């Protein structure tokens, strides 16, 4: 058997095993080079430059309730959720609620255009790498939208919330103190 065929068979076997191991919980998704985010634990901080050119880190928001929102302008469910997210932001911003958008767009013009048209007041991170975005890769994001609700101490309250569930969780979180 040729060496290239043997190599391909080994590679297929390794990939198959990894898919099986991750799917059955034998290997944690975070073990594959990304940081695992766990409800009830501190969200791992990051330090990047936002689209406004200023430094952006979760640590800047300590003492506030924060929604980390991984999204993109081409993501239908993300766009459907925007009116709800804007309403929650307007309702609870004065009580200490913030949103940090992490865009998986490849086009800065598309992001800036939508942010401008929708008048999104929260800060955005964009690096133009799409699914290879620095933060989406770090936190193992594999689908959009992906949200992480963080309490005033930096702990993850919940993940993947949208709609009424998100509104209820944010209202409860800002009520808890502040």
C-alpha positions in Angstrom: 0.0 0.0 0.0 1.3 3.4 -0.9 2.4 5.7 2.0 0.0 8.5 0.9 -3.0 6.0 1.1 -1.9 4.9 4.5 -1.5 8.5 5.7 -5.0 9.3 4.4 -6.5 6.3 6.2 -4.8 7.3 9.5 -5.9 10.9 9.1 -9.5 9.8 8.5 -9.4 7.5 11.5 -8.0 10.3 13.8 -10.6 12.8 12.6 -13.4 10.2 13.0 -12.3 9.4 16.6 -12.1 13.1 17.5 -15.6 13.8 16.2 -16.8 10.7 18.1 -15.0 11.7 21.3 -16.2 15.3 21.3 -19.8 14.2 20.4 -19.9 11.6 23.2 -18.3 13.9 25.8 -15.1 11.9 26.0 -13.2 15.1 25.0 -14.5 18.5 26.1 -14.9 20.9 23.3 -12.7 23.4 25.2 -9.9 20.8 25.1 -9.4 21.3 21.4 -7.6 24.6 21.7 -10.4 26.8 22.8 -11.3 28.2 26.3 -14.2 26.4 27.8 -16.9 28.7 29.1 -18.9 27.3 32.0 -22.0 28.6 33.6 -21.4 29.7 37.2 -17.7 30.3 36.6 -15.8 33.5 35.7 -15.9 34.3 32.0 -12.3 34.3 30.7 -11.3 37.9 30.1 -10.1 39.1 26.7 -8.2 42.2 25.5 -8.8 43.4 21.9 -9.3 46.7 20.1 -12.9 47.6 19.3 -14.2 49.1 16.1 -14.0 52.5 17.7 -10.2 52.1 17.9 -10.2 51.9 21.7 -9.1 48.9 23.9 -12.0 46.5 24.8 -11.9 43.9 27.6 -14.5 42.3 29.7 -12.7 43.6 32.8 -13.8 47.1 31.8 -17.3 46.1 32.5 -16.8 44.7 36.0 -19.8 45.8 38.2 -22.1 45.7 35.2 -24.3 42.9 33.7 -22.9 42.1 30.3 -24.1 40.2 27.3 -21.3 39.0 25.1 -23.0 38.6 21.7 -21.3 36.7 18.9 -23.1 37.6 15.7 -22.8 38.6 12.1 -24.7 40.8 9.6 -25.3 37.7 7.4 -26.8 35.7 10.2 -30.6 35.6 9.9 -31.4 34.6 13.5 -28.9 37.3 14.7 -30.8 40.0 12.7 -34.2 38.7 14.0 -33.0 39.1 17.6 -31.6 42.6 17.2 -35.0 44.4 17.9 -35.4 42.4 21.1 -31.8 43.0 22.1 -32.1 46.8 21.4 -35.3 46.9 23.6 -33.6 45.1 26.4 -30.6 47.4 26.2 -32.8 50.5 26.2 -34.8 49.1 29.2 -31.9 48.1 31.4 -28.8 50.1 30.3 -29.4 52.7 33.0 -29.5 49.8 35.6 -26.0 48.7 34.5 -26.6 46.4 31.5 -24.1 46.5 28.6 -23.7 44.5 25.4 -20.5 43.7 23.7 -20.8 42.6 20.1 -18.3 40.2 18.6 -18.8 40.3 14.8 -17.9 37.3 12.7 -18.2 39.4 9.5 -15.5 39.5 6.9 -16.6 42.9 5.7 -16.1 45.9 7.9 -18.3 48.0 5.6 -21.2 45.5 6.1 -20.8 45.7 9.9 -20.4 49.5 10.0 -23.4 49.9 7.7 -25.7 47.7 9.8 -24.5 49.2 13.1 -25.2 52.7 11.7 -28.6 51.9 10.2 -29.8 50.1 13.3 -28.1 52.7 15.6 -26.6 50.0 17.8 -25.1 51.9 20.7 -22.9 49.1 22.1 -19.3 48.4 21.3 -18.2 45.9 18.7 -15.1 43.8 18.0 -14.3 43.0 14.4 -11.1 41.5 13.0 -12.4 40.5 9.5 -11.5 36.8 9.9 -15.1 35.4 9.9 -15.2 32.0 11.7 -11.5 32.4 12.4 -12.2 35.5 14.5 -9.8 35.7 17.4 -12.5 35.6 20.1 -14.8 33.1 18.4 -11.9 30.7 18.0 -10.8 31.3 21.6 -14.2 30.5 23.0 -15.1 27.7 20.7 -18.0 29.4 18.9 -19.5 27.1 16.3 -22.9 28.6 15.6 -24.6 32.0 15.6 -25.9 33.8 17.5 -24.0 32.7 20.5 -24.6 34.7 23.7 -23.1 34.7 27.2 -24.8 36.6 30.0 -22.3 37.7 32.6 -23.1 39.0 36.1 -21.6 42.0 37.9 -18.7 39.8 39.3 -17.8 38.4 35.8 -19.5 35.0 36.3 -21.5 33.4 33.5 -25.2 33.4 34.3 -26.4 31.7 31.2 -25.5 30.9 27.6 -27.5 30.9 24.4 -30.4 33.0 25.6 -32.7 34.9 23.2 -36.1 36.5 23.1 -38.2 36.4 26.3 -35.7 34.2 28.1 -33.0 36.8 27.6 -35.2 39.6 28.7 -36.2 37.8 31.9 -32.6 36.8 32.7 -31.3 40.4 32.2 -34.1 41.9 34.3 -33.3 39.4 37.1 -29.5 40.1 36.8 -29.7 43.8 37.0 -32.1 43.6 39.9 -29.6 41.5 41.9 -27.5 44.5 42.8 -26.1 47.6 41.6 
